[in-house]
Amino acid sequence: MATGWAQEGAVQEQIDATVKDGILRAKSRLPTGPSLTHCENCNAAIPEARQVAIPGVRLCVPCQEKEDKDAAVFSGYNRRGSKDSQLR
Ligand SMILES: [Zn+2]
């Protein structure tokens, strides 16, 4: 009986550890943490509203837009949009 209790306790302990580990891993994927007051890239001040709106924000608006554009060009995702803007 004592053995059965010990096993149950060990299993519960393992479940707790797995859940905690899962939460930690899920958290590490999200861009959380304190927002930066100044851009990581150009050191421009990041508006407080932006810091609040995007927890863990690291870039100012122009740098973020450039980053997004670079990412879009790299993946080829925004190719159609660029073509349309060239026609105007
Ligand atoms: Zn910047």
PDB file of the backbone (N, CA, C, O) and the ligand in Angstrom, with CONECT records:
HET     ZN  A 101       1
ATOM      1  N   MET A   1       0.829  -1.216   0.000  1.00  0.00           N
ATOM      2  CA  MET A   1       0.000   0.000   0.000  1.00  0.00           C
ATOM      3  C   MET A   1       0.859   1.259   0.000  1.00  0.00           C
ATOM      4  O   MET A   1       0.573   2.250  -0.672  1.00  0.00           O
ATOM      5  N   ALA A   2       1.909   1.167   0.777  1.00  0.00           N
ATOM      6  CA  ALA A   2       2.828   2.290   0.822  1.00  0.00           C
ATOM      7  C   ALA A   2       3.504   2.480  -0.536  1.00  0.00           C
ATOM      8  O   ALA A   2       3.750   3.600  -0.984  1.00  0.00           O
ATOM      9  N   THR A   3       3.796   1.337  -1.178  1.00  0.00           N
ATOM     10  CA  THR A   3       4.449   1.392  -2.488  1.00  0.00           C
ATOM     11  C   THR A   3       3.526   2.052  -3.517  1.00  0.00           C
ATOM     12  O   THR A   3       3.948   2.885  -4.319  1.00  0.00           O
ATOM     13  N   GLY A   4       2.235   1.645  -3.463  1.00  0.00           N
ATOM     14  CA  GLY A   4       1.267   2.208  -4.409  1.00  0.00           C
ATOM     15  C   GLY A   4       1.172   3.719  -4.257  1.00  0.00           C
ATOM     16  O   GLY A   4       1.076   4.444  -5.247  1.00  0.00           O
ATOM     17  N   TRP A   5       1.198   4.186  -3.029  1.00  0.00           N
ATOM     18  CA  TRP A   5       1.100   5.632  -2.780  1.00  0.00           C
ATOM     19  C   TRP A   5       2.310   6.366  -3.360  1.00  0.00           C
ATOM     20  O   TRP A   5       2.201   7.438  -3.954  1.00  0.00           O
ATOM     21  N   ALA A   6       3.487   5.721  -3.151  1.00  0.00           N
ATOM     22  CA  ALA A   6       4.722   6.331  -3.637  1.00  0.00           C
ATOM     23  C   ALA A   6       4.697   6.443  -5.159  1.00  0.00           C
ATOM     24  O   ALA A   6       5.137   7.444  -5.725  1.00  0.00           O
ATOM     25  N   GLN A   7       4.181   5.413  -5.809  1.00  0.00           N
ATOM     26  CA  GLN A   7       4.128   5.447  -7.276  1.00  0.00           C
ATOM     27  C   GLN A   7       3.190   6.557  -7.761  1.00  0.00           C
ATOM     28  O   GLN A   7       3.498   7.305  -8.689  1.00  0.00           O
ATOM     29  N   GLU A   8       2.032   6.632  -7.094  1.00  0.00           N
ATOM     30  CA  GLU A   8       1.095   7.688  -7.487  1.00  0.00           C
ATOM     31  C   GLU A   8       1.726   9.073  -7.331  1.00  0.00           C
ATOM     32  O   GLU A   8       1.584   9.957  -8.176  1.00  0.00           O
ATOM     33  N   GLY A   9       2.425   9.211  -6.211  1.00  0.00           N
ATOM     34  CA  GLY A   9       3.076  10.495  -5.973  1.00  0.00           C
ATOM     35  C   GLY A   9       4.111  10.792  -7.042  1.00  0.00           C
ATOM     36  O   GLY A   9       4.234  11.928  -7.502  1.00  0.00           O
ATOM     37  N   ALA A  10       4.855   9.764  -7.437  1.00  0.00           N
ATOM     38  CA  ALA A  10       5.897   9.957  -8.441  1.00  0.00           C
ATOM     39  C   ALA A  10       5.280  10.347  -9.779  1.00  0.00           C
ATOM     40  O   ALA A  10       5.796  11.210 -10.489  1.00  0.00           O
ATOM     41  N   VAL A  11       4.151   9.688 -10.115  1.00  0.00           N
ATOM     42  CA  VAL A  11       3.484   9.997 -11.390  1.00  0.00           C
ATOM     43  C   VAL A  11       2.977  11.430 -11.374  1.00  0.00           C
ATOM     44  O   VAL A  11       3.142  12.171 -12.343  1.00  0.00           O
ATOM     45  N   GLN A  12       2.355  11.813 -10.256  1.00  0.00           N
ATOM     46  CA  GLN A  12       1.824  13.176 -10.148  1.00  0.00           C
ATOM     47  C   GLN A  12       2.953  14.197 -10.264  1.00  0.00           C
ATOM     48  O   GLN A  12       2.806  15.252 -10.881  1.00  0.00           O
ATOM     49  N   GLU A  13       4.073  13.851  -9.655  1.00  0.00           N
ATOM     50  CA  GLU A  13       5.220  14.755  -9.707  1.00  0.00           C
ATOM     51  C   GLU A  13       5.687  14.943 -11.152  1.00  0.00           C
ATOM     52  O   GLU A  13       6.037  16.041 -11.585  1.00  0.00           O
ATOM     53  N   GLN A  14       5.676  13.819 -11.879  1.00  0.00           N
ATOM     54  CA  GLN A  14       6.116  13.860 -13.276  1.00  0.00           C
ATOM     55  C   GLN A  14       5.149  14.696 -14.114  1.00  0.00           C
ATOM     56  O   GLN A  14       5.570  15.454 -14.988  1.00  0.00           O
ATOM     57  N   ILE A  15       3.835  14.550 -13.836  1.00  0.00           N
ATOM     58  CA  ILE A  15       2.837  15.340 -14.566  1.00  0.00           C
ATOM     59  C   ILE A  15       3.052  16.823 -14.294  1.00  0.00           C
ATOM     60  O   ILE A  15       3.036  17.645 -15.211  1.00  0.00           O
ATOM     61  N   ASP A  16       3.253  17.151 -13.028  1.00  0.00           N
ATOM     62  CA  ASP A  16       3.495  18.553 -12.679  1.00  0.00           C
ATOM     63  C   ASP A  16       4.701  19.100 -13.431  1.00  0.00           C
ATOM     64  O   ASP A  16       4.662  20.205 -13.973  1.00  0.00           O
ATOM     65  N   ALA A  17       5.769  18.316 -13.458  1.00  0.00           N
ATOM     66  CA  ALA A  17       6.999  18.751 -14.122  1.00  0.00           C
ATOM     67  C   ALA A  17       6.741  18.952 -15.612  1.00  0.00           C
ATOM     68  O   ALA A  17       7.232  19.912 -16.207  1.00  0.00           O
ATOM     69  N   THR A  18       5.962  18.036 -16.217  1.00  0.00           N
ATOM     70  CA  THR A  18       5.680  18.133 -17.655  1.00  0.00           C
ATOM     71  C   THR A  18       4.858  19.374 -17.959  1.00  0.00           C
ATOM     72  O   THR A  18       5.124  20.088 -18.926  1.00  0.00           O
ATOM     73  N   VAL A  19       3.855  19.624 -17.121  1.00  0.00           N
ATOM     74  CA  VAL A  19       2.999  20.807 -17.323  1.00  0.00           C
ATOM     75  C   VAL A  19       3.822  22.081 -17.181  1.00  0.00           C
ATOM     76  O   VAL A  19       3.716  22.992 -18.001  1.00  0.00           O
ATOM     77  N   LYS A  20       4.636  22.137 -16.143  1.00  0.00           N
ATOM     78  CA  LYS A  20       5.460  23.328 -15.924  1.00  0.00           C
ATOM     79  C   LYS A  20       6.415  23.543 -17.089  1.00  0.00           C
ATOM     80  O   LYS A  20       6.610  24.668 -17.549  1.00  0.00           O
ATOM     81  N   ASP A  21       7.004  22.455 -17.557  1.00  0.00           N
ATOM     82  CA  ASP A  21       7.940  22.524 -18.672  1.00  0.00           C
ATOM     83  C   ASP A  21       7.227  23.032 -19.919  1.00  0.00           C
ATOM     84  O   ASP A  21       7.759  23.855 -20.664  1.00  0.00           O
ATOM     85  N   GLY A  22       5.998  22.521 -20.136  1.00  0.00           N
ATOM     86  CA  GLY A  22       5.219  22.940 -21.305  1.00  0.00           C
ATOM     87  C   GLY A  22       4.894  24.414 -21.254  1.00  0.00           C
ATOM     88  O   GLY A  22       4.977  25.107 -22.267  1.00  0.00           O
ATOM     89  N   ILE A  23       4.525  24.900 -20.082  1.00  0.00           N
ATOM     90  CA  ILE A  23       4.193  26.314 -19.918  1.00  0.00           C
ATOM     91  C   ILE A  23       5.425  27.170 -20.185  1.00  0.00           C
ATOM     92  O   ILE A  23       5.349  28.193 -20.865  1.00  0.00           O
ATOM     93  N   LEU A  24       6.550  26.743 -19.646  1.00  0.00           N
ATOM     94  CA  LEU A  24       7.782  27.496 -19.840  1.00  0.00           C
ATOM     95  C   LEU A  24       8.158  27.551 -21.315  1.00  0.00           C
ATOM     96  O   LEU A  24       8.564  28.594 -21.829  1.00  0.00           O
ATOM     97  N   ARG A  25       8.015  26.398 -21.995  1.00  0.00           N
ATOM     98  CA  ARG A  25       8.363  26.367 -23.424  1.00  0.00           C
ATOM     99  C   ARG A  25       7.428  27.252 -24.231  1.00  0.00           C
ATOM    100  O   ARG A  25       7.866  27.980 -25.122  1.00  0.00           O
ATOM    101  N   ALA A  26       6.119  27.189 -23.913  1.00  0.00           N
ATOM    102  CA  ALA A  26       5.143  28.008 -24.631  1.00  0.00           C
ATOM    103  C   ALA A  26       5.445  29.483 -24.419  1.00  0.00           C
ATOM    104  O   ALA A  26       5.360  30.281 -25.353  1.00  0.00           O
ATOM    105  N   LYS A  27       5.795  29.840 -23.199  1.00  0.00           N
ATOM    106  CA  LYS A  27       6.101  31.233 -22.884  1.00  0.00           C
ATOM    107  C   LYS A  27       7.330  31.718 -23.636  1.00  0.00           C
ATOM    108  O   LYS A  27       7.369  32.857 -24.101  1.00  0.00           O
ATOM    109  N   SER A  28       8.334  30.857 -23.755  1.00  0.00           N
ATOM    110  CA  SER A  28       9.587  31.269 -24.384  1.00  0.00           C
ATOM    111  C   SER A  28       9.403  31.541 -25.868  1.00  0.00           C
ATOM    112  O   SER A  28      10.219  32.235 -26.474  1.00  0.00           O
ATOM    113  N   ARG A  29       8.332  31.000 -26.468  1.00  0.00           N
ATOM    114  CA  ARG A  29       8.099  31.233 -27.898  1.00  0.00           C
ATOM    115  C   ARG A  29       7.470  32.601 -28.137  1.00  0.00           C
ATOM    116  O   ARG A  29       7.618  33.172 -29.217  1.00  0.00           O
ATOM    117  N   LEU A  30       6.771  33.126 -27.137  1.00  0.00           N
ATOM    118  CA  LEU A  30       6.084  34.401 -27.312  1.00  0.00           C
ATOM    119  C   LEU A  30       7.040  35.561 -27.070  1.00  0.00           C
ATOM    120  O   LEU A  30       7.939  35.465 -26.235  1.00  0.00           O
ATOM    121  N   PRO A  31       6.847  36.656 -27.800  1.00  0.00           N
ATOM    122  CA  PRO A  31       7.706  37.824 -27.615  1.00  0.00           C
ATOM    123  C   PRO A  31       7.302  38.617 -26.381  1.00  0.00           C
ATOM    124  O   PRO A  31       6.891  39.773 -26.476  1.00  0.00           O
ATOM    125  N   THR A  32       7.425  37.984 -25.229  1.00  0.00           N
ATOM    126  CA  THR A  32       7.045  38.661 -23.994  1.00  0.00           C
ATOM    127  C   THR A  32       8.264  39.297 -23.353  1.00  0.00           C
ATOM    128  O   THR A  32       9.352  39.324 -23.928  1.00  0.00           O
ATOM    129  N   GLY A  33       8.055  39.807 -22.151  1.00  0.00           N
ATOM    130  CA  GLY A  33       9.143  40.482 -21.453  1.00  0.00           C
ATOM    131  C   GLY A  33       8.926  41.966 -21.568  1.00  0.00           C
ATOM    132  O   GLY A  33       8.000  42.408 -22.249  1.00  0.00           O
ATOM    133  N   PRO A  34       9.758  42.741 -20.921  1.00  0.00           N
ATOM    134  CA  PRO A  34       9.576  44.188 -20.947  1.00  0.00           C
ATOM    135  C   PRO A  34       9.810  44.753 -22.337  1.00  0.00           C
ATOM    136  O   PRO A  34      10.752  44.364 -23.027  1.00  0.00           O
ATOM    137  N   SER A  35       8.951  45.669 -22.739  1.00  0.00           N
ATOM    138  CA  SER A  35       9.148  46.354 -24.012  1.00  0.00           C
ATOM    139  C   SER A  35      10.344  47.280 -23.882  1.00  0.00           C
ATOM    140  O   SER A  35      10.631  47.796 -22.802  1.00  0.00           O
ATOM    141  N   LEU A  36      11.040  47.485 -24.996  1.00  0.00           N
ATOM    142  CA  LEU A  36      12.164  48.405 -24.974  1.00  0.00           C
ATOM    143  C   LEU A  36      11.649  49.831 -25.129  1.00  0.00           C
ATOM    144  O   LEU A  36      10.677  50.073 -25.845  1.00  0.00           O
ATOM    145  N   THR A  37      12.302  50.768 -24.459  1.00  0.00           N
ATOM    146  CA  THR A  37      11.907  52.170 -24.586  1.00  0.00           C
ATOM    147  C   THR A  37      12.546  52.789 -25.819  1.00  0.00           C
ATOM    148  O   THR A  37      12.080  53.806 -26.335  1.00  0.00           O
ATOM    149  N   HIS A  38      13.630  52.155 -26.287  1.00  0.00           N
ATOM    150  CA  HIS A  38      14.299  52.657 -27.474  1.00  0.00           C
ATOM    151  C   HIS A  38      14.557  51.499 -28.436  1.00  0.00           C
ATOM    152  O   HIS A  38      14.794  50.366 -28.018  1.00  0.00           O
ATOM    153  N   CYS A  39      14.506  51.806 -29.722  1.00  0.00           N
ATOM    154  CA  CYS A  39      14.645  50.802 -30.769  1.00  0.00           C
ATOM    155  C   CYS A  39      15.984  50.064 -30.660  1.00  0.00           C
ATOM    156  O   CYS A  39      17.041  50.664 -30.465  1.00  0.00           O
ATOM    157  N   GLU A  40      15.895  48.761 -30.794  1.00  0.00           N
ATOM    158  CA  GLU A  40      17.085  47.917 -30.724  1.00  0.00           C
ATOM    159  C   GLU A  40      18.001  48.187 -31.916  1.00  0.00           C
ATOM    160  O   GLU A  40      19.213  47.987 -31.839  1.00  0.00           O
ATOM    161  N   ASN A  41      17.413  48.637 -33.004  1.00  0.00           N
ATOM    162  CA  ASN A  41      18.148  48.790 -34.260  1.00  0.00           C
ATOM    163  C   ASN A  41      18.746  50.183 -34.423  1.00  0.00           C
ATOM    164  O   ASN A  41      19.936  50.316 -34.712  1.00  0.00           O
ATOM    165  N   CYS A  42      17.928  51.230 -34.239  1.00  0.00           N
ATOM    166  CA  CYS A  42      18.394  52.596 -34.517  1.00  0.00           C
ATOM    167  C   CYS A  42      18.391  53.477 -33.273  1.00  0.00           C
ATOM    168  O   CYS A  42      18.786  54.640 -33.339  1.00  0.00           O
ATOM    169  N   ASN A  43      17.949  52.935 -32.142  1.00  0.00           N
ATOM    170  CA  ASN A  43      17.968  53.652 -30.869  1.00  0.00           C
ATOM    171  C   ASN A  43      16.985  54.815 -30.810  1.00  0.00           C
ATOM    172  O   ASN A  43      17.101  55.675 -29.936  1.00  0.00           O
ATOM    173  N   ALA A  44      16.028  54.853 -31.718  1.00  0.00           N
ATOM    174  CA  ALA A  44      14.980  55.875 -31.665  1.00  0.00           C
ATOM    175  C   ALA A  44      14.016  55.531 -30.534  1.00  0.00           C
ATOM    176  O   ALA A  44      13.834  54.360 -30.202  1.00  0.00           O
ATOM    177  N   ALA A  45      13.400  56.552 -29.945  1.00  0.00           N
ATOM    178  CA  ALA A  45      12.437  56.323 -28.872  1.00  0.00           C
ATOM    179  C   ALA A  45      11.206  55.613 -29.424  1.00  0.00           C
ATOM    180  O   ALA A  45      10.686  55.983 -30.477  1.00  0.00           O
ATOM    181  N   ILE A  46      10.750  54.602 -28.712  1.00  0.00           N
ATOM    182  CA  ILE A  46       9.542  53.891 -29.099  1.00  0.00           C
ATOM    183  C   ILE A  46       8.387  54.500 -28.309  1.00  0.00           C
ATOM    184  O   ILE A  46       8.450  54.550 -27.081  1.00  0.00           O
ATOM    185  N   PRO A  47       7.323  54.968 -28.989  1.00  0.00           N
ATOM    186  CA  PRO A  47       6.190  55.585 -28.278  1.00  0.00           C
ATOM    187  C   PRO A  47       5.629  54.641 -27.217  1.00  0.00           C
ATOM    188  O   PRO A  47       5.584  53.426 -27.410  1.00  0.00           O
ATOM    189  N   GLU A  48       5.205  55.219 -26.101  1.00  0.00           N
ATOM    190  CA  GLU A  48       4.714  54.408 -24.993  1.00  0.00           C
ATOM    191  C   GLU A  48       3.503  53.578 -25.422  1.00  0.00           C
ATOM    192  O   GLU A  48       3.339  52.439 -24.987  1.00  0.00           O
ATOM    193  N   ALA A  49       2.660  54.155 -26.277  1.00  0.00           N
ATOM    194  CA  ALA A  49       1.466  53.443 -26.750  1.00  0.00           C
ATOM    195  C   ALA A  49       1.868  52.168 -27.489  1.00  0.00           C
ATOM    196  O   ALA A  49       1.214  51.131 -27.368  1.00  0.00           O
ATOM    197  N   ARG A  50       2.942  52.262 -28.247  1.00  0.00           N
ATOM    198  CA  ARG A  50       3.433  51.093 -28.986  1.00  0.00           C
ATOM    199  C   ARG A  50       4.007  50.060 -28.023  1.00  0.00           C
ATOM    200  O   ARG A  50       3.826  48.857 -28.208  1.00  0.00           O
ATOM    201  N   GLN A  51       4.695  50.537 -27.001  1.00  0.00           N
ATOM    202  CA  GLN A  51       5.253  49.617 -25.998  1.00  0.00           C
ATOM    203  C   GLN A  51       4.148  48.829 -25.311  1.00  0.00           C
ATOM    204  O   GLN A  51       4.292  47.638 -25.032  1.00  0.00           O
ATOM    205  N   VAL A  52       3.028  49.527 -25.041  1.00  0.00           N
ATOM    206  CA  VAL A  52       1.899  48.892 -24.361  1.00  0.00           C
ATOM    207  C   VAL A  52       1.171  47.951 -25.316  1.00  0.00           C
ATOM    208  O   VAL A  52       0.777  46.847 -24.940  1.00  0.00           O
ATOM    209  N   ALA A  53       0.999  48.407 -26.563  1.00  0.00           N
ATOM    210  CA  ALA A  53       0.225  47.642 -27.548  1.00  0.00           C
ATOM    211  C   ALA A  53       0.941  46.347 -27.928  1.00  0.00           C
ATOM    212  O   ALA A  53       0.293  45.333 -28.185  1.00  0.00           O
ATOM    213  N   ILE A  54       2.274  46.376 -27.964  1.00  0.00           N
ATOM    214  CA  ILE A  54       3.052  45.209 -28.382  1.00  0.00           C
ATOM    215  C   ILE A  54       4.010  44.831 -27.256  1.00  0.00           C
ATOM    216  O   ILE A  54       5.136  45.327 -27.205  1.00  0.00           O
ATOM    217  N   PRO A  55       3.564  43.951 -26.349  1.00  0.00           N
ATOM    218  CA  PRO A  55       4.446  43.553 -25.245  1.00  0.00           C
ATOM    219  C   PRO A  55       5.746  42.953 -25.774  1.00  0.00           C
ATOM    220  O   PRO A  55       5.730  42.080 -26.642  1.00  0.00           O
ATOM    221  N   GLY A  56       6.852  43.425 -25.249  1.00  0.00           N
ATOM    222  CA  GLY A  56       8.150  42.894 -25.658  1.00  0.00           C
ATOM    223  C   GLY A  56       8.632  43.491 -26.965  1.00  0.00           C
ATOM    224  O   GLY A  56       9.533  42.943 -27.599  1.00  0.00           O
ATOM    225  N   VAL A  57       8.038  44.621 -27.385  1.00  0.00           N
ATOM    226  CA  VAL A  57       8.437  45.249 -28.646  1.00  0.00           C
ATOM    227  C   VAL A  57       9.912  45.666 -28.576  1.00  0.00           C
ATOM    228  O   VAL A  57      10.384  46.142 -27.544  1.00  0.00           O
ATOM    229  N   ARG A  58      10.615  45.484 -29.668  1.00  0.00           N
ATOM    230  CA  ARG A  58      12.053  45.757 -29.678  1.00  0.00           C
ATOM    231  C   ARG A  58      12.441  46.794 -30.734  1.00  0.00           C
ATOM    232  O   ARG A  58      13.535  47.356 -30.685  1.00  0.00           O
ATOM    233  N   LEU A  59      11.538  47.045 -31.692  1.00  0.00           N
ATOM    234  CA  LEU A  59      11.898  47.946 -32.783  1.00  0.00           C
ATOM    235  C   LEU A  59      10.924  49.115 -32.864  1.00  0.00           C
ATOM    236  O   LEU A  59       9.763  48.993 -32.474  1.00  0.00           O
ATOM    237  N   CYS A  60      11.405  50.255 -33.376  1.00  0.00           N
ATOM    238  CA  CYS A  60      10.524  51.387 -33.638  1.00  0.00           C
ATOM    239  C   CYS A  60       9.702  51.079 -34.891  1.00  0.00           C
ATOM    240  O   CYS A  60       9.938  50.080 -35.571  1.00  0.00           O
ATOM    241  N   VAL A  61       8.737  51.949 -35.186  1.00  0.00           N
ATOM    242  CA  VAL A  61       7.824  51.678 -36.304  1.00  0.00           C
ATOM    243  C   VAL A  61       8.570  51.550 -37.640  1.00  0.00           C
ATOM    244  O   VAL A  61       8.377  50.555 -38.340  1.00  0.00           O
ATOM    245  N   PRO A  62       9.419  52.527 -38.020  1.00  0.00           N
ATOM    246  CA  PRO A  62      10.116  52.400 -39.311  1.00  0.00           C
ATOM    247  C   PRO A  62      10.969  51.127 -39.407  1.00  0.00           C
ATOM    248  O   PRO A  62      11.003  50.470 -40.448  1.00  0.00           O
ATOM    249  N   CYS A  63      11.656  50.788 -38.309  1.00  0.00           N
ATOM    250  CA  CYS A  63      12.500  49.594 -38.344  1.00  0.00           C
ATOM    251  C   CYS A  63      11.643  48.333 -38.435  1.00  0.00           C
ATOM    252  O   CYS A  63      12.002  47.384 -39.132  1.00  0.00           O
ATOM    253  N   GLN A  64      10.504  48.325 -37.728  1.00  0.00           N
ATOM    254  CA  GLN A  64       9.617  47.165 -37.779  1.00  0.00           C
ATOM    255  C   GLN A  64       9.060  47.000 -39.192  1.00  0.00           C
ATOM    256  O   GLN A  64       8.956  45.884 -39.702  1.00  0.00           O
ATOM    257  N   GLU A  65       8.702  48.129 -39.821  1.00  0.00           N
ATOM    258  CA  GLU A  65       8.160  48.074 -41.185  1.00  0.00           C
ATOM    259  C   GLU A  65       9.214  47.551 -42.155  1.00  0.00           C
ATOM    260  O   GLU A  65       8.921  46.744 -43.038  1.00  0.00           O
ATOM    261  N   LYS A  66      10.435  48.020 -41.977  1.00  0.00           N
ATOM    262  CA  LYS A  66      11.535  47.567 -42.824  1.00  0.00           C
ATOM    263  C   LYS A  66      11.751  46.060 -42.619  1.00  0.00           C
ATOM    264  O   LYS A  66      11.940  45.301 -43.569  1.00  0.00           O
ATOM    265  N   GLU A  67      11.715  45.666 -41.353  1.00  0.00           N
ATOM    266  CA  GLU A  67      11.886  44.255 -41.002  1.00  0.00           C
ATOM    267  C   GLU A  67      10.792  43.409 -41.670  1.00  0.00           C
ATOM    268  O   GLU A  67      11.065  42.359 -42.252  1.00  0.00           O
ATOM    269  N   ASP A  68       9.550  43.895 -41.569  1.00  0.00           N
ATOM    270  CA  ASP A  68       8.420  43.163 -42.159  1.00  0.00           C
ATOM    271  C   ASP A  68       8.562  43.091 -43.670  1.00  0.00           C
ATOM    272  O   ASP A  68       8.282  42.059 -44.280  1.00  0.00           O
ATOM    273  N   LYS A  69       8.999  44.196 -44.273  1.00  0.00           N
ATOM    274  CA  LYS A  69       9.155  44.251 -45.724  1.00  0.00           C
ATOM    275  C   LYS A  69      10.250  43.281 -46.165  1.00  0.00           C
ATOM    276  O   LYS A  69      10.083  42.531 -47.126  1.00  0.00           O
ATOM    277  N   ASP A  70      11.364  43.310 -45.452  1.00  0.00           N
ATOM    278  CA  ASP A  70      12.466  42.392 -45.762  1.00  0.00           C
ATOM    279  C   ASP A  70      11.998  40.951 -45.658  1.00  0.00           C
ATOM    280  O   ASP A  70      12.329  40.120 -46.504  1.00  0.00           O
ATOM    281  N   ALA A  71      11.233  40.659 -44.624  1.00  0.00           N
ATOM    282  CA  ALA A  71      10.747  39.293 -44.410  1.00  0.00           C
ATOM    283  C   ALA A  71       9.800  38.907 -45.541  1.00  0.00           C
ATOM    284  O   ALA A  71       9.828  37.773 -46.019  1.00  0.00           O
ATOM    285  N   ALA A  72       8.956  39.858 -45.970  1.00  0.00           N
ATOM    286  CA  ALA A  72       7.995  39.584 -47.032  1.00  0.00           C
ATOM    287  C   ALA A  72       8.722  39.340 -48.348  1.00  0.00           C
ATOM    288  O   ALA A  72       8.373  38.422 -49.090  1.00  0.00           O
ATOM    289  N   VAL A  73       9.732  40.158 -48.640  1.00  0.00           N
ATOM    290  CA  VAL A  73      10.497  40.001 -49.877  1.00  0.00           C
ATOM    291  C   VAL A  73      11.233  38.670 -49.858  1.00  0.00           C
ATOM    292  O   VAL A  73      11.275  37.949 -50.856  1.00  0.00           O
ATOM    293  N   PHE A  74      11.803  38.363 -48.716  1.00  0.00           N
ATOM    294  CA  PHE A  74      12.582  37.126 -48.592  1.00  0.00           C
ATOM    295  C   PHE A  74      11.712  35.899 -48.848  1.00  0.00           C
ATOM    296  O   PHE A  74      12.142  34.946 -49.498  1.00  0.00           O
ATOM    297  N   SER A  75      10.467  35.932 -48.322  1.00  0.00           N
ATOM    298  CA  SER A  75       9.591  34.768 -48.461  1.00  0.00           C
ATOM    299  C   SER A  75       8.834  34.798 -49.786  1.00  0.00           C
ATOM    300  O   SER A  75       8.227  33.804 -50.182  1.00  0.00           O
ATOM    301  N   GLY A  76       8.873  35.954 -50.476  1.00  0.00           N
ATOM    302  CA  GLY A  76       8.157  36.083 -51.738  1.00  0.00           C
ATOM    303  C   GLY A  76       6.676  36.291 -51.538  1.00  0.00           C
ATOM    304  O   GLY A  76       5.898  36.241 -52.490  1.00  0.00           O
ATOM    305  N   TYR A  77       6.284  36.526 -50.295  1.00  0.00           N
ATOM    306  CA  TYR A  77       4.866  36.614 -49.963  1.00  0.00           C
ATOM    307  C   TYR A  77       4.238  37.873 -50.526  1.00  0.00           C
ATOM    308  O   TYR A  77       3.071  37.849 -50.916  1.00  0.00           O
ATOM    309  N   ASN A  78       4.971  38.968 -50.580  1.00  0.00           N
ATOM    310  CA  ASN A  78       4.411  40.268 -50.950  1.00  0.00           C
ATOM    311  C   ASN A  78       4.683  40.622 -52.416  1.00  0.00           C
ATOM    312  O   ASN A  78       4.551  41.784 -52.799  1.00  0.00           O
ATOM    313  N   ARG A  79       5.055  39.654 -53.229  1.00  0.00           N
ATOM    314  CA  ARG A  79       5.443  39.931 -54.607  1.00  0.00           C
ATOM    315  C   ARG A  79       4.280  40.560 -55.388  1.00  0.00           C
ATOM    316  O   ARG A  79       4.477  41.511 -56.146  1.00  0.00           O
ATOM    317  N   ARG A  80       3.072  40.026 -55.199  1.00  0.00           N
ATOM    318  CA  ARG A  80       1.900  40.521 -55.892  1.00  0.00           C
ATOM    319  C   ARG A  80       1.627  41.979 -55.523  1.00  0.00           C
ATOM    320  O   ARG A  80       1.288  42.789 -56.385  1.00  0.00           O
ATOM    321  N   GLY A  81       1.779  42.312 -54.229  1.00  0.00           N
ATOM    322  CA  GLY A  81       1.542  43.673 -53.767  1.00  0.00           C
ATOM    323  C   GLY A  81       2.520  44.650 -54.392  1.00  0.00           C
ATOM    324  O   GLY A  81       2.128  45.755 -54.767  1.00  0.00           O
ATOM    325  N   SER A  82       3.800  44.265 -54.514  1.00  0.00           N
ATOM    326  CA  SER A  82       4.814  45.134 -55.091  1.00  0.00           C
ATOM    327  C   SER A  82       4.509  45.408 -56.562  1.00  0.00           C
ATOM    328  O   SER A  82       4.693  46.528 -57.040  1.00  0.00           O
ATOM    329  N   LYS A  83       4.051  44.402 -57.264  1.00  0.00           N
ATOM    330  CA  LYS A  83       3.755  44.524 -58.691  1.00  0.00           C
ATOM    331  C   LYS A  83       2.619  45.526 -58.878  1.00  0.00           C
ATOM    332  O   LYS A  83       2.675  46.371 -59.772  1.00  0.00           O
ATOM    333  N   ASP A  84       1.592  45.434 -58.039  1.00  0.00           N
ATOM    334  CA  ASP A  84       0.457  46.338 -58.132  1.00  0.00           C
ATOM    335  C   ASP A  84       0.898  47.778 -57.903  1.00  0.00           C
ATOM    336  O   ASP A  84       0.447  48.683 -58.605  1.00  0.00           O
ATOM    337  N   SER A  85       1.777  47.997 -56.928  1.00  0.00           N
ATOM    338  CA  SER A  85       2.187  49.356 -56.611  1.00  0.00           C
ATOM    339  C   SER A  85       3.061  49.929 -57.736  1.00  0.00           C
ATOM    340  O   SER A  85       3.099  51.145 -57.923  1.00  0.00           O
ATOM    341  N   GLN A  86       3.750  49.082 -58.472  1.00  0.00           N
ATOM    342  CA  GLN A  86       4.568  49.554 -59.595  1.00  0.00           C
ATOM    343  C   GLN A  86       3.697  50.058 -60.736  1.00  0.00           C
ATOM    344  O   GLN A  86       4.103  50.952 -61.479  1.00  0.00           O
ATOM    345  N   LEU A  87       2.513  49.496 -60.879  1.00  0.00           N
ATOM    346  CA  LEU A  87       1.611  49.856 -61.973  1.00  0.00           C
ATOM    347  C   LEU A  87       0.964  51.215 -61.733  1.00  0.00           C
ATOM    348  O   LEU A  87       0.512  51.861 -62.678  1.00  0.00           O
ATOM    349  N   ARG A  88       0.916  51.648 -60.496  1.00  0.00           N
ATOM    350  CA  ARG A  88       0.240  52.913 -60.201  1.00  0.00           C
ATOM    351  C   ARG A  88       1.085  54.126 -60.547  1.00  0.00           C
ATOM    352  O   ARG A  88       0.646  55.260 -60.353  1.00  0.00           O
TER     353      ARG A  88
HETATM  354 ZN    ZN A 101      14.452  51.855 -35.233  1.00  0.00          ZN2+
END
